[in-house]
Amino acid sequence: MEDLQLFVKTAAKQGASDLHLAAESLPFMRVKGALKAMKEIPLKMEEVRKMVVGLLSQEQLKELAMFGDVDVGVNVAEIPLRLNIHKQTLGFSIAARLLPSEIPTPEKLGFYPIMLDIPKYENGLVVFSGPAGSGKSTSLAAIIESINKTQAQHIITLEDPIEYRFKQKKSLIEQRQLGTDFPTFAKGLRHVLRQDPNVIVVGEMRDPETISLALTAAETGHLVLSTLHAPNASEVIERIVTIFEGAKQQQILVQLAACIRMVVSQQLRLNAKGDLTVVREILTSTPAIQNAIRQNKLGTIRSAIQTGRKDGMISMEQALALAEK
């Protein structure tokens, strides 16, 4: 574990976002989006195996042996990490995402002004999208912590894995981990609705049942925060709708139109100074957006985002243009 601590400390000192330790390969870290070798000698299979054994519980080792990979959140050298440990041809590999030691504020993350209203929402659905590593989980954590600091709410999170650990301030926060505390997002979400929450955080909307339950929760007076893999805000709406068919799709259109509050699609880009910065596309709920969803005219949403600046909307193209100034 000493070698692992050294790698993590070095990566953190260099401002790396990710660390990759693979058997029979050079150790790499990702700095400002680019991979950088950390030394010139490949890691031995046994070195990486010992790291893996030191990181995982017996149950997690069994899961790794059975399924070939496992996700886990840990602290190494007092630095929080989100790990994916997986098998590969030459042994084990560790992909580590370095997380901030403290939960950043929305302001520090550069939330656009309209996004600062999200913690004040009493109900509805807010979805963050973007590629892996674009900061979706960190954005959700900033919102949760903002609520925790200012409001007495019951917040329940369903995560895979738990990344940020919250300390109770004004809110009651229960964090639950997939595979340990609940078997699937759908089953976890079904039971959460019986636990008197104000705010529900769903790590990812992966399947029709989870999406349907999230919409029902948002429609019945809960604030639901979640993520979904999609390249832009309009695609988020389309993926939610098109995963259903027939009469169920019509029901989803009505529910989504009623409860959607905001979609944030974000990307990491290098700015003029060579630093990584978050660029965000924003879709807000307006009568025009609600009608487009309800009537299944999803093709009009893209243009509505481009012309919706007065309603707080901004397209990715507009956001990139602003970021370059």
Residue pairs with C-beta under 8 A, 6 or more apart in sequence:
1 50
1 51
1 54
1 76
3 47
3 51
4 21
4 51
4 54
4 55
4 76
5 76
5 77
7 19
7 21
7 27
7 29
7 38
8 19
8 76
8 77
8 79
8 81
8 96
8 98
9 77
9 79
10 29
10 38
11 18
11 19
11 29
11 38
11 96
11 98
12 77
12 79
12 98
14 29
14 31
14 36
15 31
15 32
16 29
16 30
16 31
16 36
16 98
17 30
17 31
17 33
17 97
17 98
17 133
17 276
18 29
18 30
18 95
18 96
18 97
18 98
18 133
19 27
19 28
19 29
19 30
19 81
19 94
19 95
19 96
19 98
20 27
20 28
20 29
20 30
20 35
20 93
20 94
20 95
20 96
21 27
21 43
21 48
21 51
21 93
21 94
21 96
22 43
22 48
22 88
22 90
22 91
22 92
22 93
22 94
23 43
23 44
23 45
23 47
23 48
23 49
23 88
23 90
23 91
23 92
23 93
24 42
24 43
24 44
24 45
24 90
24 91
25 42
25 43
25 90
25 93
26 37
26 38
26 39
26 40
26 41
26 42
26 43
27 37
27 38
27 39
27 43
28 35
28 36
28 37
28 38
29 35
29 36
29 38
30 36
32 270
32 274
32 275
32 276
33 268
33 270
33 276
45 90
45 91
45 92
48 91
48 92
48 93
48 94
49 91
49 92
51 92
51 94
52 61
52 64
52 85
52 92
52 94
53 61
55 72
55 74
55 83
55 85
55 94
56 64
56 70
56 72
56 85
60 70
60 72
63 70
63 179
64 70
64 85
64 86
64 87
68 86
68 87
69 84
69 85
69 86
69 87
70 84
70 85
70 86
71 82
71 83
71 84
71 160
71 161
72 82
72 83
72 85
72 161
73 80
73 81
73 82
73 83
73 161
73 162
73 163
74 80
74 81
74 83
75 81
78 101
79 98
79 99
79 101
80 98
80 99
80 100
80 101
80 163
80 164
80 165
81 96
81 97
81 98
81 99
82 96
82 97
82 99
82 137
82 161
82 163
83 94
83 95
83 96
83 97
83 161
84 94
84 95
85 92
85 93
85 94
85 95
86 92
86 93
86 95
87 93
97 133
99 138
99 163
99 164
100 138
103 141
103 142
103 144
103 145
103 164
103 166
104 138
104 141
104 142
105 142
105 145
105 146
106 115
106 116
106 119
106 142
106 143
106 146
107 116
108 142
109 135
109 138
109 139
109 142
109 278
110 277
110 278
111 139
111 142
112 280
112 282
112 312
112 314
113 312
114 262
114 282
114 284
114 312
115 262
115 264
115 280
115 282
118 126
118 143
118 225
118 261
118 262
119 143
119 146
119 147
119 150
119 151
121 223
121 261
122 221
122 223
123 218
123 221
123 222
123 223
123 259
124 218
124 223
124 224
124 259
124 260
124 261
124 285
125 214
125 215
125 218
125 224
125 226
125 256
125 259
125 260
125 261
126 143
126 223
126 224
126 225
126 226
126 261
126 262
126 263
126 264
127 205
127 226
127 227
127 228
127 236
127 260
127 262
127 263
127 264
128 136
128 139
128 140
128 225
128 226
128 227
128 228
128 263
128 264
128 265
128 266
129 136
129 227
129 228
129 229
129 230
129 231
129 232
129 233
129 235
129 236
129 263
129 264
129 265
129 266
130 136
130 265
130 266
130 267
131 229
131 231
131 267
133 268
134 266
134 267
134 268
134 278
135 266
135 268
135 278
136 227
136 266
137 163
137 164
137 203
137 227
138 164
139 264
139 266
140 201
140 225
140 227
141 163
141 164
141 166
143 225
144 155
144 157
144 164
144 166
144 173
144 199
144 201
144 225
145 164
145 166
147 153
147 155
147 171
147 199
148 155
148 166
148 168
148 169
148 170
148 171
148 173
149 169
149 170
150 170
151 170
151 171
152 170
152 171
152 172
153 170
153 171
153 172
153 198
153 199
154 171
154 172
154 174
154 195
154 196
154 197
154 198
154 199
155 166
155 171
155 172
155 173
155 174
155 197
155 198
155 199
155 200
155 201
156 173
156 174
156 176
156 192
156 195
156 197
156 199
156 200
156 201
157 173
157 174
157 175
157 176
157 200
157 201
157 203
158 176
158 178
158 182
158 185
158 188
158 189
158 192
158 200
158 201
158 202
158 203
159 175
159 176
159 177
159 178
159 201
159 203
160 177
160 178
160 179
160 185
160 203
160 204
161 177
161 178
162 175
162 177
165 175
166 173
166 175
171 199
174 195
176 182
176 188
178 184
178 185
178 188
178 203
181 188
182 188
182 191
184 210
185 202
185 203
185 204
185 205
185 206
185 207
185 210
186 207
186 209
186 210
186 213
189 200
189 202
189 210
189 213
189 214
189 217
190 213
192 200
192 217
193 213
193 216
193 217
193 220
193 222
197 222
198 222
198 223
199 222
199 223
199 224
199 225
200 214
200 217
200 222
200 223
200 224
200 225
201 224
201 225
201 226
202 210
202 214
202 224
202 225
202 226
202 227
203 226
203 227
204 226
204 227
204 228
204 229
205 211
205 214
205 226
205 227
205 228
205 240
207 243
208 243
208 244
211 240
211 243
211 252
212 244
212 248
212 252
214 224
214 226
215 252
215 255
215 256
215 259
216 255
217 224
218 224
218 259
218 260
219 255
219 258
219 259
228 236
228 239
228 240
230 236
230 238
230 239
230 265
231 265
232 265
232 281
232 316
233 263
233 264
233 265
233 281
233 282
233 283
233 301
233 305
234 283
234 298
234 301
234 302
234 305
235 265
236 263
236 265
236 283
237 256
237 260
237 263
237 283
237 293
237 298
237 301
238 298
240 252
240 256
241 249
241 252
241 253
241 256
241 293
241 296
241 298
242 249
244 251
244 252
249 296
253 293
253 294
253 295
253 296
254 294
256 293
257 290
257 291
257 293
257 294
258 290
260 285
260 289
260 290
260 293
261 284
261 285
262 282
262 283
262 284
262 285
263 282
263 283
264 280
264 281
264 282
264 283
265 280
265 281
265 283
265 316
266 278
266 279
266 280
266 281
267 278
267 279
267 280
267 316
268 276
268 277
268 278
268 279
269 276
269 277
269 278
269 279
269 320
269 323
270 276
270 277
271 277
271 323
271 324
272 324
277 323
279 316
279 319
279 320
279 323
280 314
280 319
281 305
281 314
281 315
281 316
281 319
282 305
282 312
282 313
282 314
283 289
283 301
283 305
283 313
284 308
284 311
284 312
284 313
286 304
286 308
286 311
288 304
288 308
289 301
289 304
291 297
292 298
292 300
292 301
292 304
293 301
302 315
304 313
305 313
305 314
305 315
306 315
306 317
306 318
309 318
314 322
